Amino acid sequence: MTDAPEPALPTPSATDPDASRGRGAHIVVQKLGKAYLHGGNALQILEDVDLTLQPGEMVAVVGVSGIGKSTFLQIRGTLDLPTSGSIKFEGE
């Protein structure tokens, strides 16, 4: 028994109108903020975060423990809501 080779992914051609866009979405994060109530006080986790990602662009979110990386990714992934600011995917 032989394993069939996996099919190759299509490569964008010069005539493809979407070739210059790359894969993914245009994402714009503006003035993003997140605060939690802790002991009756607001604990600011994220404040005025701005980020623009073009389709096909990749970034890494790095930093020390407790700086808000997971909070940012949960908000960006629509698993949580920001306290302030906005995230737009393809303008929406």
N, C-alpha and C positions, 0 to 999 in steps of 0.2 A: 504494500500500500504506500503510495506517495502522497505527500502533502502538496496541495495546489498552492501556487504562490498567491499572496494577497494582492488584490487589484491595486494598482497605483492610483493615488489621488490625482484628480485633474489639475493641471497647472494652468494658471491664467494666461491667456494669449494677449498679444498687443492690441488685438481688435476687440477684446472683451471690455465693455464699458465699466465693469466692476473691478477690473484688474488693478487699477490705481488705488482703489479704496482699501484693499486688503480684507482680511476676514475680521469680524468683530463689529463692534458698535462705536460710534462717536459718543463719548461720555464726558459730561461737564459737571464737575462738583463745584459749587459756589457757596462760600461762607458757611460751610457745614459746621454745625455744633451739636454736642450732645451733653446733657447734664442729667444726673440722677439725684434724687432726694436721699440723703443719708443723715440720719439723726436730726431731721428737721432742717438741714442745710443743703443747698444745692452744691453738688460735687461736679465741677466742670471737667469732662473727660476729653472732649474735642472742642476746639474753638477756632472759628474762621479758617477752616481747611478749604483750600482751592486746589483743583486738579483738573487737567484736561487731557483726555486720552483719545488719540486718533484711531480709526479702525486699523487693526493689526498691530498696534503698538503694545508692548509689554512693559510692565514695571514690577518692582519688588517692594513690598512694604516691610521695612526693617526698623528695629529700635529695641530699646531695653524693655524688660517686663513691666507691664502696667502703664505703658504710654498711650494705649488706645488703638493699637493695631487691629485687634479682633473686633472692637466696637466699630471702627471705621469699615472694616470688611463686611460686617453684619448689616450695617446701614446701606452700604453700596450694593450689597446683594439683596436688598429689600426684605431682609429678615427682621429688621428693627427700623424704627422711625427716628429721624433726627429731631432735636429740639429746635434747631434753627437751620436756615440755609436750604439748598435744593440740590437735587441730582437729576440731570436730564440724560436720557438715553435717546440718541437720534433726534434730539430737539423736543422730546416729550417729557 
